[in-house]
Amino acid sequence: MLLAMRSNFLIHRQLLKSCCNRKFEFKFQSQFLRFYSGNNSLNNDDSNLMKGNLGSNSSGKSLDDLDFKKHHKIRSQIELLIQDYAKKPIPKLTYQLLTEYKPPLTDNDNFMLSIKTINLLLSYTCRRLNALQQLPYIAVLNPNIEISNSLYLKTLQSLLSIEYPYGLHNKENMVKLLSGFLDDHQDTLETLSRGLQEIIEFYPKEKTFKFLNEHLRDRISMKLLATHYLALVDQTKKIENENLKDFKMVGILHKELKISELVKQVTEYVGDLTFVNYDRIVPVKIVQGEDITFPCIPTNLEYILTEVIKNSSRAHIETSTPDNDLAEKPIEIAIFRHDYDNELEIRIRDFGGGIAPQVEANMFDYSYSTVEESKKDNGVEACMIPGEVINNVCGMGFGLPLCRAYMELFEGRLDIQSLYGWGTDVYLKLLGPTENELK
């Protein structure tokens, strides 16, 4: 076990050794990243470090005091670190990975989980930074894209600031670091999408969508990893305090979620949204599968159901007339579980007139929306990631692409069948973890 732990540390620090021949250079890189993230100050230890190791000319307390050669050297080392980590293969996020450690965590479990979480976040962060740096010059100059770049640099700085290996034993510091990461990146998708919208005329549409596809999947994975770690630590604490005896969660994964209860919760929420915006509430009826349970990640499914039911409700309301009164006709939901292949299928059927052919061809395009510009909201709802708050009914065209990204993350599928002039069926097919993974 000790050899395995040491191996993890060597893997984690291999690049740092190739980039930094001396210990102070690694620490100063962290300060350099802080500088480029918007903090130009150094503490006393950093100033002493500069004085003791970077020569007599480094007597100031700001990175501005560095001469061009030293400034360029440190920046080059950071770029090498980003490029090298960005090339590292990242294991696919699977249920097996999420269920490797279960509550209550032992000290060794927590330590090994911390190593894996930080290593994965480092690789994802560097991959996003490298992708941002590969954008054309006009994109890098965009203020909104620069904000996103600065946030990822800040994340890299915080990940590199951990004292290895002892800092990984400190649960409080790990919780603080990952909570800060989630707070920092809460609105990054909205910021980045605005920046890309502003430069899309000068950048090929296909390349924009490819960038966004990769960005969304990495961003979702990073947030799930951080949230999963925090959930496991919280569950362990509750078990140790005897506040949680019959736990049904393994981190973010629910062992047996009653799907109809989640549907009702989402229906109530969407009803509040439509009431605020349209003064109408469209009823939702579960026609089959009221008692079905299934192991899955509730926040992911909640986001997808919210987006789909919201779209169906809007279609019912906006195509409603005194003759058909579609706003009073229920949206129908059927739930099926196939135990032989551990699959859950949900069908959401609406009668809101279907999807026009010109819309259907673009409905999975980023930033494509059927909402008139004057009626668009501030985009927060459309950029919601599970666990974040949403407020409005229609957004910036990220809803369905995000839904598909969430479904495909764990080998699921999202299929849409529409009959224009009649209605739309949306099929959600989820694969769950095996029984052995949940034991």
N, C-alpha and C positions, 0 to 999 in steps of 0.2 A: 504493500500500500504506500509506504513512504517513497519507494522508487517511482511509483505511478504519479504521486503528487509532485515529486521533483521534476519528472518529465514534463508535466503541465507547465511548471514555472519556466523551464528551459525553452519550451515552445513559445511561451508568451513573451519572453525577453530576447529571443534570438535576433529579431530585427533590430531591437534597441542596441544590441551589442555591435551589429554591423554598421549602425548609423552613428553611434556615440562611443568613442574609445575611452571616455572618461566619465565618471559618475556625474560631475557637475553639469555636463552638457545635456544630459537627459533632463535633469531638473530645470535647467534654464530653458529648454525647449517648451516645457509646460508653461513657464512664464511668458515665453514668446507667443504661445497660442492664446494665452489670456490677453495679451496686448492686442492681437488681431481680432479678439472677440469683443473688444471695447473697453478693456481695463488696462491702462498704461502704467499702473503703479506696481512697485515691487515692495515686498516686506523686508524687514531687516536681514533675515537669513539670506534672502535672494541677493540683497545688496552686498553682503559680506562675501557671498559666493562669487559674485562678479569681481569684487576687489581681489579676492584671494586667488582666483583661477584664470581670470580673463585679462590680467595685466593691470598695470598702474593707471592706464588711461580710463579704466572702467570704474571711476570713483563716484559716479552719479547714482541716482535712485530711479532712473527711468531707462527703458530700452532705447530711448532716443540717444542715449549717450554712447551706444555701440558705434564703432566705425563701420564703414561699408563692408569690409572684408568679413568681420565677425557676424554682422547682420545677415549677410548673404549666406554664410556657412550654416548658420542655424536654420535659416529658412529653407535652404536646400535639403538639410537633413530631415526636416519635417515633411517636405514634399516626397522624399524618398520613403519615409515611413508610411505615408498615406498610400503611395503607389504600391508598395510591397504588400501591405495589409489588404489592399483592395483586390490583389490578385489571389489571395488565399481562398481556397475552396471553402464554402460555408455549407455545413450539413443542412439538409432540408428540415424545416420545422415539422415534426411529426408528433403524434400522440405518444409514441414510445419515448421521445425526448422529454415531453411534458410530464410523463408518469414515472420517470426514472427515480425521482425522489418524492416521497409521500410524507404528509404530516403524521405524527410529529417528527421534525427533522432532528437528527443527532447533530452534535457539533461537527463531526466529520462530514455528514451530509450537507450541512449548511456551507462548509468550507469548499467542498467540491462543486456545489451548485453555484457558489459565488465565482469560482474560477471559470466555469463554463459560461456563465451569464456575461461576465466582463469580457472574456475572449470573443464571444459572438458579437457583443455590442461594439467592440473595437473594430472587428472586421466589417460589420454593417456600416458603421460611421465612416470608415475610410473609403468604403465603396461608394457611399453617397457623395463624399467630398470629391473623390476622383471624378465621378460623373458630372458634378457641378462644374469642376474645373475644365472638363472637356467640352462644355458648351461654348458656342461662338462668343467672340469678344463683346458683341452687342448685348448678349444675354447676361454676361458677367457684370456688365456695367449697370444693369437694371437694379434699382434700389431694393425691390422686393426680393429678387433672387439673391442679392448680396446679404439681405437679412437672414435668409435661409442658410447661406453659406457660413455666416458668422455663428449661427446657432449650432451647426454641426462642428465647427471649430471649438466652440465652447464645450460641447459634449466630449470631444477628443481630449481637450485639456483636463476635464474633470476625471475622465477614465485613466489618463496617464498620471494623475496626481496621487493615485492610490499607492500607499506604501506596501510593496510586495515583499514577502507574502503576508506579513502580519496584519495589514489593513483589511485583508479579506476575512479575518476572524472577527472583525468588529461589525456586528449586526447593525448597530445604530448608524454607523457611517455609511454602510451599504444601503440601508433604507433611506437615509437622507440623500445620498447620491442619486438613487434610482427615482425617488419621488421628485427630486429637482429636475431630472431628465424628462419625466412625464409632463411636468409643469412647463418647462421650456418649449417643448415641442407640441403643445396643445393646439396652437393655431398655425403651425408651419405650412400645412397643406394649403390653407386659404391664401397665405402670403405668397407661396410659390406659384399657385395657380394664377393669381393676379399678375405676377411678373411674366409668366409664360404667355398669358393672354395679350399682354402689352407688346410682346416681341414676336408673336406667332406669324405676323405678316412677313417677317424677315428670316424665318426659320422653317424648314420643311415640316409639314404637318405630320408625316410618318415618323420623323425623328422625334418630334415633340411627344407623340403618343407612346413611342418606344421608351423614351426617357421617363414619362409618367408611369407607365406600366411597371417598370423596374423600381421606380421610386416608391410607389404605393406598396408594392409587395415587401420591400425592405423596411419601410416605415411601419407597416402593420406587424411584421415579425419583431422588430425592435420593441414596439410597445407591448406586444404580447409577452415577450421575454421578461421585460421589466415588471409588468403587472403580475405575471406568474410568480416571480421571485417574492414580490411584496405580499402576495396572497398566501404563499406557503409559510412565510415568516409569521404573518398574522395568525394563521390557523394553528401553527405550532404553539404560539404564545397562549392562545385561548385554550388549547388542550392541556397545556401545562398548568394553567390556572383553573382547570376543571370547569371552564365555562362552555366547553364544546366537547361533548362525549360522542354523539352520533353524527360525525361529520360526513356530509355528502359531497364535499368538494375536495378536489386535489388541485390546489392552486386555483387556476381560472377554469378548470374542467369540472363540470357537474356530472356525477356518476349516473343519476337517473332524473333528468329534468322532465317535469310534466309539461309537455309542449302546449297544451290548451291554456294553461295558466299564463304562460308567456304571451300567447296570442291575445288573450284578454287584456293583459297589461299594456301591450302595444296598441291594441284597439282603443283603449281608454285614452292613451296619450295622443294618438292621432286624432281622435275625436276632439280633444281640447284644441289641437292645432287648427282643425278645420272650422271649429266654432268661432275661434278668434278671427280667422281670415275670411270666412264665408257665412258665418252665422248659421251653419248647418252641420249636423253630425250624421254621417252615413253608418247605418248598422252593419255589423259583421256577424255572420252566423257560421258556427262550426258544424258542418253537416256530417262529419265522420271523424272518428279517432279522438273523442273527448278524453279518454283515459290513457292514452298512449304516453309512455315515458321513453326517454332516449338519452344516452350519455353524449354530451356535446359542450361547447363553450357558449354559455348563455348570452354573453355580451355580443358575440359575433352574430348569432342568430337574431338577436334583438334588433341589431342595426339593419340587417337585411329585411326582416319583416316590417320594420318601420318604414323603410324606403318603398317597398312594394305596396303595402296597404295605403300609404300616403298617396302614391300615384293613382291607385285604384279609386280612392275616395275623391280625389280631385277630378278624375274623369267622370265619376257619377254626378258630382255637383255641377260641373261645367257643361255637361251635355243634358242636364235635366231640364225638362219643359213642363208646362201645366198638363200636357197630354200624357207624358210617360212617367213623370215624377220619379226619376231615377235616384234622386237623393234619398228616397225612402226605401229603395230596393236594396236588400242586403248583399254585401260581398260575401261569397261563399268560400269557406276554407275546409279542405279535407286533408286529414293527416293519416299517413300509412307508415307502418314499420315492417321491414323485411328482415326477420331475424337470421335467415340463412346466409345473408351477406352483410349483416350488421349495417343496414342502410335505412335512413329515414327519408320519406318523401312528403312534401307539403305542396298542395295545389291551391293557389289563390285565384279565384275566378271572379271577374267583374263583368258588368254589363254596360260599361261606359262608352260604347261606340267603337272600341278597338283602336288600333294604332294606324295612322295614315302611312301609306307606303314610303313617302319621302322622309317621314320621321323614323320609321322602323329601320331604314337603312343606316341611320346615324345614331341610334339610341345608345350605342355603347361607345360613342366618341366622347372624349373628354371635352368639357366646356360646351357641349351641345345641350341646349335646353329648349323645351317647348313653351317656356314661360316668356311672355312679352317682357321686354326690357324694363318697362315702367312698373311691372308687377314683381320683379325679382326682389328677393330679400337680400340681406347682407352677406349671404353665402355661408354663414356659420353652420347652418343645419346641413347643408349639402356636404360639408367637409367634416361632419361629425365622425369621430372614431369611437368605438364602444367605450363607454364610461364618460364620454364628454356630453355636455348639455347642448340640446338643440332647441330652437325657438320658433321656427317658421315652417311654412308648407312647401315652398319650392325654392330652388337654389341655382347653383352655377353649373349644373350638368355633370357633377361628379358622382351622382347617386348610383346609377346602374353599373358604371365601371368599377366603383368601389365594392358593390355587392358581388360582382363576378370575381373580383380579386379575393374577397373573403371566402367565397365558396371554393375556389380553386386551390386555396392555401392548403386545405386538408383533403384534396382529391374530390371535392364536391362539384356539383354542376348547377348552373342556372339556365333554364330554357324558357323561352317565351313563344307562345303561339297566339296569334291575334287574327281575328276575323273582322276586317274593317266594316264598320257600320253595325257591329253587334257587340263584341266584347273581347277580353283578353284573358288567357290562362297563363299563369306563371308557375313553373315547376321548380321547386328547390329539392335537390338530392344531396343529402349529407351522408358521409361515411363516419362512423363512430369508432372509438377505440375498442380493442378486443377485451374479452373478459380477463385474460391474463394480464393485460396492461393495467387494468383497474384494481387487481388484487393487491 
